[in-house]
Amino acid sequence: MKNIISLIIIGLNFICLAGCDNQQPVKGPYPKEGVASWYDPSATSPELFKTWGVTCAMRRSDYGKYYQVCNLANNKCVFVRHNDFGPSLAMYRKGRIIDLSKSAFRKIADLELGLIKVSVIPVYEASID
C-alpha cells in the first residue's frame, strides 16, 4: 500500500512540475507572424468573461495590452485586449502564437476555419479593471 501511495505522489509531483513549465511566458522577442485559433476564455481567463469581448490569450505576461491582429489571407484586422495566458506550450512550439476569443476570430475569419495565419502588432497598454 505504501508503494502505491508513493507512486501516486511521485506521479502527481511530476504532473505539477511539467505543468509549471507550460505557464512560463516567452523570453525574448515575441513572433510577429504565426497561427491563430479561437477559444472560449470563459473557463480560463482571470477576468469576468464577456461573451462578445474581443480578447486574446498569448504566452506573454503583459496583460491589459492591446494588439492589432490581421488575417494574412484576407487582410481583415481586429483590435484585441490581452487578458489570458495561452496557447499551450506544445501548440506554441508548432507555430500558434495567439488564441482569439470567438468574437474576435469571427471578425476576421469564419469560425469553421479553426486556424488562420496572422500578424500581431502591439498597439498600446491599458490597465486591467
MARNU-575239 format. One line per field, with one value per residue: residue number from 1; residue in one letter; x negated, y negated, z negated of N, C-alpha, C, O in turn. Coordinates in Angstrom, 1 decimal, always signed. Layout:
residues N
seq = (NUM, ...)
type = (A, ...)
n_px = (X, ...)
n_py = (Y, ...)
n_pz = (Z, ...)
ca_px = (X, ...)
ca_py = (Y, ...)
ca_pz = (Z, ...)
c_px = (X, ...)
c_py = (Y, ...)
c_pz = (Z, ...)
o_px = (X, ...)
o_py = (Y, ...)
o_pz = (Z, ...)
This chain:
residues 129
seq = (1, 2, 3, 4, 5, 6, 7, 8, 9, 10, 11, 12, 13, 14, 15, 16, 17, 18, 19, 20, 21, 22, 23, 24, 25, 26, 27, 28, 29, 30, 31, 32, 33, 34, 35, 36, 37, 38, 39, 40, 41, 42, 43, 44, 45, 46, 47, 48, 49, 50, 51, 52, 53, 54, 55, 56, 57, 58, 59, 60, 61, 62, 63, 64, 65, 66, 67, 68, 69, 70, 71, 72, 73, 74, 75, 76, 77, 78, 79, 80, 81, 82, 83, 84, 85, 86, 87, 88, 89, 90, 91, 92, 93, 94, 95, 96, 97, 98, 99, 100, 101, 102, 103, 104, 105, 106, 107, 108, 109, 110, 111, 112, 113, 114, 115, 116, 117, 118, 119, 120, 121, 122, 123, 124, 125, 126, 127, 128, 129)
type = (M, K, N, I, I, S, L, I, I, I, G, L, N, F, I, C, L, A, G, C, D, N, Q, Q, P, V, K, G, P, Y, P, K, E, G, V, A, S, W, Y, D, P, S, A, T, S, P, E, L, F, K, T, W, G, V, T, C, A, M, R, R, S, D, Y, G, K, Y, Y, Q, V, C, N, L, A, N, N, K, C, V, F, V, R, H, N, D, F, G, P, S, L, A, M, Y, R, K, G, R, I, I, D, L, S, K, S, A, F, R, K, I, A, D, L, E, L, G, L, I, K, V, S, V, I, P, V, Y, E, A, S, I, D)
n_px = (-0.8, -2.0, -3.8, -2.2, -1.0, -3.2, -4.0, -1.9, -2.1, -4.6, -4.0, -2.0, -3.6, -5.3, -3.5, -2.6, -5.1, -5.7, -3.5, -4.1, -6.2, -4.9, -3.5, -5.2, -6.1, -7.0, -10.4, -12.4, -12.0, -8.7, -7.0, -6.0, -4.4, -2.3, -0.3, +3.2, +5.9, +9.3, +11.0, +12.9, +12.8, +14.0, +13.7, +11.0, +9.9, +8.6, +10.3, +13.6, +15.6, +16.8, +19.2, +19.2, +16.7, +13.7, +11.0, +7.8, +5.5, +2.1, -1.3, -2.6, -3.3, -2.1, +0.5, +3.5, +2.5, +3.1, +3.6, +3.2, +4.6, +4.2, +5.6, +3.8, +4.6, +6.9, +6.6, +8.2, +8.6, +8.5, +8.8, +7.6, +7.7, +5.3, +5.8, +5.4, +3.6, +1.9, +1.4, +1.1, -2.1, -3.0, -1.5, -2.3, -5.0, -4.5, -3.9, -1.6, -0.7, +1.2, +4.3, +7.6, +10.5, +13.8, +15.5, +13.7, +12.2, +14.2, +14.6, +12.5, +12.3, +13.9, +15.4, +15.3, +12.9, +11.0, +8.1, +5.8, +3.5, +1.8, +0.8, -0.6, -0.5, -1.7, +0.3, +1.2, +1.0, +3.1, +4.7, +5.8, +9.1)
n_py = (+1.2, -1.2, -1.6, -2.0, -4.5, -6.1, -6.0, -7.3, -9.9, -10.6, -10.6, -12.7, -14.9, -15.0, -15.6, -18.1, -19.6, -19.4, -20.9, -23.4, -24.4, -24.8, -27.2, -29.3, -32.5, -33.6, -34.2, -36.9, -38.3, -38.4, -36.4, -38.0, -37.1, -34.3, -31.4, -31.6, -30.8, -30.1, -30.4, -29.7, -31.8, -31.7, -29.8, -30.0, -32.6, -35.1, -37.3, -38.5, -37.0, -38.3, -37.7, -38.8, -39.9, -41.2, -39.7, -38.2, -35.4, -35.0, -34.0, -35.7, -38.1, -40.5, -41.6, -43.3, -44.9, -46.1, -44.7, -44.6, -42.4, -40.8, -39.0, -37.2, -36.1, -37.5, -40.2, -41.3, -42.9, -43.1, -44.6, -43.6, -42.8, -41.8, -39.3, -36.8, -33.7, -31.8, -30.2, -26.6, -25.3, -23.3, -23.8, -26.4, -25.9, -24.7, -26.8, -28.3, -31.4, -32.9, -32.9, -33.7, -35.3, -33.9, -35.8, -37.8, -36.3, -35.7, -38.2, -38.4, -36.1, -33.0, -30.9, -28.2, -27.7, -27.5, -27.6, -30.2, -32.1, -34.8, -38.3, -40.0, -42.9, -45.1, -47.6, -49.5, -50.1, -49.3, -49.5, -46.6, -46.3)
n_pz = (+0.0, -0.8, +1.2, +3.5, +2.8, +2.6, +5.3, +6.5, +5.4, +6.4, +9.1, +9.2, +8.4, +10.6, +12.7, +11.8, +11.9, +14.6, +15.6, +14.6, +16.2, +18.5, +18.1, +18.4, +19.5, +22.8, +23.5, +24.6, +27.9, +29.2, +31.6, +34.7, +36.6, +37.2, +36.3, +35.6, +33.4, +32.3, +29.2, +26.2, +23.7, +21.2, +19.3, +18.5, +18.3, +16.1, +15.7, +15.5, +17.9, +20.9, +23.2, +25.8, +25.9, +27.3, +27.1, +26.2, +25.9, +25.0, +24.9, +23.1, +20.5, +20.4, +19.6, +20.4, +22.4, +25.7, +29.0, +32.5, +34.7, +37.7, +40.3, +42.6, +45.0, +45.9, +45.2, +43.2, +40.1, +36.5, +33.3, +30.2, +26.7, +24.5, +22.2, +21.1, +20.7, +23.0, +26.1, +25.4, +24.5, +26.2, +28.5, +29.1, +29.8, +32.2, +33.8, +33.2, +32.1, +30.9, +29.3, +30.1, +28.8, +29.4, +30.6, +31.5, +33.4, +35.2, +36.4, +38.3, +39.7, +40.8, +38.4, +38.8, +40.0, +38.0, +37.7, +38.6, +40.5, +39.1, +38.5, +35.7, +34.0, +31.5, +29.9, +27.8, +24.2, +21.4, +18.3, +16.4, +15.5)
ca_px = (+0.0, -2.9, -4.4, -1.2, -0.8, -4.5, -4.0, -0.9, -2.7, -5.6, -3.3, -1.4, -4.6, -5.8, -2.5, -2.7, -6.3, -5.5, -2.6, -4.7, -7.0, -3.9, -3.0, -6.2, -6.0, -8.1, -11.5, -12.9, -11.0, -7.5, -6.8, -5.1, -3.5, -2.1, +1.0, +4.1, +7.1, +10.3, +11.3, +13.9, +12.0, +14.8, +13.2, +9.6, +9.4, +8.8, +11.3, +15.0, +15.7, +17.9, +19.5, +18.8, +15.5, +12.6, +9.8, +6.9, +4.5, +0.8, -2.3, -3.3, -2.8, -1.7, +2.0, +4.0, +2.0, +3.9, +2.9, +3.9, +4.4, +4.6, +5.7, +2.9, +5.3, +7.9, +6.3, +9.1, +7.9, +9.3, +8.1, +7.9, +7.1, +4.6, +6.3, +5.3, +2.3, +2.0, +1.8, +0.3, -3.5, -3.1, -0.9, -3.2, -6.2, -4.1, -3.6, -0.4, -1.2, +2.2, +5.7, +8.5, +11.9, +14.6, +16.0, +12.6, +11.9, +15.3, +14.4, +11.5, +12.4, +15.0, +15.1, +15.1, +11.5, +10.3, +6.7, +5.5, +2.2, +2.0, -0.3, -0.2, -1.2, -1.3, +0.9, +1.0, +1.3, +4.2, +4.8, +6.9, +10.1)
ca_py = (+0.0, -2.4, -1.7, -2.6, -5.9, -6.7, -6.2, -8.3, -11.1, -10.9, -11.0, -14.0, -15.9, -15.0, -16.3, -19.5, -20.2, -19.6, -22.0, -24.7, -24.8, -25.2, -28.5, -30.3, -33.4, -33.6, -35.1, -37.5, -38.9, -37.5, -36.3, -38.9, -36.3, -32.9, -30.9, -32.0, -29.9, -30.8, -29.6, -30.3, -32.0, -31.8, -28.9, -30.2, -34.0, -35.6, -38.3, -38.1, -36.8, -38.9, -36.9, -39.4, -40.6, -40.9, -39.5, -37.1, -34.8, -35.0, -33.5, -36.9, -38.5, -41.9, -41.7, -44.7, -45.5, -45.9, -44.2, -44.5, -41.0, -40.8, -37.7, -37.4, -35.7, -38.5, -41.5, -41.8, -43.1, -43.3, -45.0, -42.7, -43.0, -40.6, -39.1, -35.4, -33.1, -30.6, -28.8, -25.7, -25.3, -22.4, -24.5, -27.5, -25.4, -24.3, -28.0, -29.0, -32.4, -33.7, -32.4, -34.8, -35.0, -33.6, -37.1, -38.4, -35.5, -35.9, -39.5, -38.4, -34.8, -32.1, -30.0, -26.9, -27.6, -27.0, -28.1, -31.1, -32.8, -36.2, -39.1, -40.5, -44.1, -45.7, -48.9, -50.3, -49.4, -49.8, -48.7, -45.7, -46.8)
ca_pz = (+0.0, -0.8, +2.6, +4.4, +2.4, +3.1, +6.8, +6.8, +5.0, +7.4, +10.4, +9.0, +8.5, +12.0, +13.4, +11.3, +12.4, +16.0, +15.9, +14.3, +17.3, +19.5, +17.7, +18.4, +20.7, +23.8, +23.2, +25.8, +28.8, +29.5, +33.0, +35.2, +37.5, +36.8, +36.4, +34.5, +33.3, +31.4, +28.0, +25.3, +22.5, +20.0, +18.2, +18.2, +18.1, +14.7, +15.7, +15.8, +19.3, +21.6, +24.3, +27.1, +25.8, +28.3, +26.2, +26.7, +25.0, +25.6, +24.0, +22.6, +19.2, +20.5, +19.6, +20.5, +23.6, +26.9, +30.2, +33.8, +35.3, +39.1, +41.1, +43.7, +46.2, +46.4, +44.7, +42.2, +38.8, +35.3, +32.1, +29.1, +25.5, +23.9, +20.8, +20.7, +21.0, +23.9, +26.2, +24.7, +24.9, +27.3, +29.7, +29.4, +30.5, +33.5, +34.5, +32.7, +31.3, +30.2, +29.3, +30.0, +28.4, +30.6, +31.2, +32.2, +34.5, +36.2, +37.1, +39.3, +40.4, +40.4, +37.2, +39.3, +40.4, +36.9, +37.6, +39.6, +40.4, +38.7, +38.0, +34.4, +33.8, +30.3, +30.1, +26.6, +22.9, +20.6, +17.0, +16.2, +14.5)
c_px = (-0.9, -3.5, -3.5, -1.0, -2.1, -4.5, -3.0, -1.4, -3.7, -5.0, -2.6, -2.4, -5.2, -4.8, -2.5, -3.9, -6.2, -4.6, -3.2, -5.5, -6.1, -3.4, -4.0, -6.0, -7.2, -9.2, -12.0, -11.7, -9.9, -7.3, -5.7, -4.1, -3.5, -0.7, +1.9, +5.3, +8.1, +10.6, +12.4, +13.2, +12.8, +14.3, +11.8, +9.2, +9.6, +9.8, +12.7, +15.2, +17.0, +18.1, +19.0, +17.5, +14.5, +11.3, +9.0, +6.1, +3.2, -0.2, -3.2, -2.6, -2.3, -0.2, +2.4, +3.6, +3.0, +3.0, +3.8, +3.6, +5.0, +4.5, +4.9, +3.6, +6.3, +7.7, +7.3, +8.4, +8.9, +8.3, +8.5, +7.2, +6.6, +5.1, +6.2, +4.0, +2.6, +1.4, +0.9, -1.1, -3.7, -2.6, -1.8, -4.4, -5.8, -3.7, -2.4, -0.9, -0.1, +3.5, +6.6, +9.8, +12.7, +15.1, +14.9, +12.2, +12.9, +15.2, +13.4, +11.5, +13.6, +14.6, +14.7, +13.6, +10.7, +8.9, +6.5, +4.1, +2.5, +0.7, +0.3, -1.1, -0.7, -0.8, +0.6, +1.4, +2.4, +4.2, +6.0, +7.8, +10.4)
c_py = (-1.3, -2.7, -2.4, -4.1, -6.6, -7.0, -7.2, -9.7, -11.6, -11.3, -12.3, -15.1, -16.0, -15.9, -17.8, -20.2, -20.4, -20.7, -23.3, -25.3, -25.4, -26.7, -29.6, -31.2, -33.3, -34.6, -35.6, -38.0, -37.9, -37.5, -37.3, -38.3, -34.9, -32.5, -31.3, -31.0, -30.7, -29.8, -30.4, -30.5, -32.0, -30.9, -29.2, -31.6, -34.4, -36.7, -37.7, -38.1, -37.5, -38.2, -37.5, -40.2, -40.2, -40.8, -38.4, -36.5, -34.7, -34.5, -34.6, -37.2, -39.9, -42.1, -43.1, -45.4, -45.1, -45.5, -44.3, -43.2, -41.1, -39.4, -38.0, -36.9, -36.7, -39.9, -42.1, -41.9, -43.4, -43.7, -44.2, -43.1, -41.7, -40.4, -37.7, -34.9, -31.9, -31.0, -27.9, -25.7, -24.5, -23.1, -25.6, -27.0, -25.0, -25.6, -28.8, -30.1, -33.2, -32.9, -33.6, -34.4, -34.7, -34.8, -37.8, -37.6, -35.7, -37.2, -39.4, -37.0, -34.0, -31.1, -28.6, -26.6, -27.0, -27.6, -29.0, -31.7, -34.3, -37.0, -39.8, -41.7, -44.8, -47.1, -49.8, -49.5, -50.1, -49.0, -47.7, -46.2, -45.7)
c_pz = (+0.0, +0.5, +3.5, +4.0, +2.8, +4.6, +7.2, +6.5, +6.0, +8.7, +10.3, +9.1, +9.9, +12.8, +13.1, +11.9, +13.9, +16.4, +15.6, +15.5, +18.4, +19.3, +17.8, +19.7, +21.6, +23.5, +24.6, +26.7, +29.1, +31.0, +33.5, +36.2, +37.1, +37.0, +35.2, +34.6, +32.5, +30.3, +27.2, +24.0, +21.2, +18.9, +17.8, +17.8, +16.6, +14.6, +15.9, +17.3, +19.8, +22.9, +25.6, +27.0, +26.9, +27.5, +26.8, +25.5, +25.7, +24.5, +23.6, +21.2, +19.2, +20.5, +19.6, +21.7, +24.8, +28.1, +31.4, +34.4, +36.7, +39.7, +42.4, +45.0, +46.8, +45.9, +43.8, +40.8, +37.7, +34.2, +30.9, +27.9, +24.9, +22.5, +20.3, +21.2, +21.8, +25.2, +25.4, +25.3, +26.1, +28.6, +30.1, +30.2, +31.9, +34.3, +34.1, +31.7, +30.5, +30.3, +29.1, +29.5, +29.6, +31.3, +32.0, +33.5, +35.6, +37.0, +38.3, +40.1, +40.0, +39.3, +37.7, +39.7, +39.2, +36.7, +38.8, +39.4, +40.1, +38.5, +36.7, +34.2, +32.4, +30.6, +28.9, +25.3, +22.2, +19.3, +17.1, +15.1, +13.5)
o_px = (-0.6, -3.6, -3.9, -1.0, -1.9, -4.8, -3.2, -1.2, -3.8, -5.4, -2.7, -2.2, -5.4, -5.2, -2.4, -3.8, -6.7, -4.8, -2.8, -5.4, -6.4, -2.9, -3.8, -5.9, -8.2, -8.9, -12.0, -10.6, -10.2, -7.5, -4.7, -3.0, -4.5, +0.0, +1.4, +5.6, +7.8, +10.4, +12.6, +13.0, +12.2, +14.5, +11.3, +8.3, +10.6, +10.2, +12.8, +15.0, +18.1, +17.1, +18.4, +17.2, +14.4, +10.6, +9.3, +6.0, +3.1, +0.1, -4.4, -1.6, -2.2, +0.3, +1.8, +4.1, +3.5, +1.9, +5.0, +2.4, +6.2, +3.5, +5.2, +3.1, +6.4, +8.5, +7.2, +7.6, +10.1, +7.2, +9.7, +6.1, +7.3, +4.8, +6.7, +3.3, +3.4, +1.0, -0.1, -1.3, -4.4, -3.2, -1.9, -4.8, -6.7, -3.3, -2.2, -1.4, -0.4, +3.8, +6.5, +10.2, +12.4, +15.1, +15.1, +12.0, +12.6, +15.7, +13.5, +10.8, +14.2, +13.5, +13.9, +13.2, +9.7, +8.6, +6.9, +3.6, +3.3, -0.4, +1.5, -2.3, +0.5, -1.3, -0.1, +2.0, +2.6, +3.7, +7.0, +7.4, +11.2)
o_py = (-2.2, -3.8, -3.3, -4.9, -7.8, -8.1, -8.0, -10.6, -12.7, -12.3, -13.1, -16.1, -17.2, -16.7, -18.7, -21.4, -21.4, -21.4, -24.3, -26.5, -26.3, -27.3, -30.7, -30.7, -32.8, -35.8, -34.9, -38.1, -36.7, -38.6, -37.5, -38.9, -34.3, -33.0, -31.5, -30.4, -31.8, -28.6, -31.6, -29.6, -32.3, -31.2, -28.6, -31.8, -34.1, -37.1, -36.6, -39.1, -37.4, -38.1, -36.8, -41.0, -39.1, -41.9, -37.7, -37.1, -34.3, -34.5, -34.5, -36.7, -40.5, -42.7, -44.0, -46.4, -44.1, -46.0, -44.2, -42.9, -41.4, -38.7, -38.8, -37.3, -36.8, -40.8, -43.3, -41.0, -43.8, -43.3, -44.1, -43.7, -40.8, -41.3, -37.3, -35.5, -31.0, -32.2, -28.4, -26.1, -24.8, -23.0, -25.9, -27.7, -24.9, -25.4, -29.8, -29.8, -33.9, -32.2, -34.4, -33.2, -35.1, -34.8, -38.3, -38.2, -35.8, -37.2, -40.2, -36.9, -34.3, -30.6, -28.0, -25.5, -26.2, -28.1, -28.7, -31.7, -34.9, -36.4, -40.1, -41.6, -45.0, -47.8, -50.8, -48.5, -51.3, -47.8, -48.0, -46.4, -45.9)
o_pz = (+0.7, +0.9, +4.3, +5.0, +3.3, +5.0, +8.1, +7.3, +6.4, +9.3, +11.3, +9.7, +10.3, +13.6, +13.9, +12.4, +14.4, +17.4, +16.2, +15.7, +19.1, +20.2, +17.3, +20.8, +21.2, +23.2, +25.6, +26.2, +29.3, +31.6, +32.9, +36.5, +36.6, +37.8, +34.1, +35.6, +32.0, +30.4, +27.4, +23.2, +20.1, +17.7, +16.9, +17.0, +16.0, +13.5, +16.3, +18.0, +19.3, +23.7, +26.5, +27.8, +27.3, +27.4, +27.8, +24.5, +26.9, +23.3, +23.7, +20.9, +18.1, +21.5, +19.0, +22.1, +24.8, +28.3, +31.3, +34.6, +36.8, +39.6, +43.2, +46.1, +48.0, +46.3, +43.5, +40.5, +37.9, +34.1, +30.7, +28.0, +24.8, +21.6, +19.3, +22.0, +21.5, +25.3, +24.9, +26.4, +27.1, +29.7, +31.3, +31.1, +32.7, +35.5, +34.7, +30.7, +29.6, +31.3, +28.2, +29.6, +30.7, +32.5, +33.1, +34.6, +36.8, +38.1, +39.2, +41.1, +39.0, +39.4, +37.1, +39.7, +39.4, +35.6, +39.9, +38.3, +40.8, +38.3, +36.6, +34.1, +32.3, +31.4, +29.0, +25.4, +22.3, +19.4, +17.7, +14.0, +12.6)
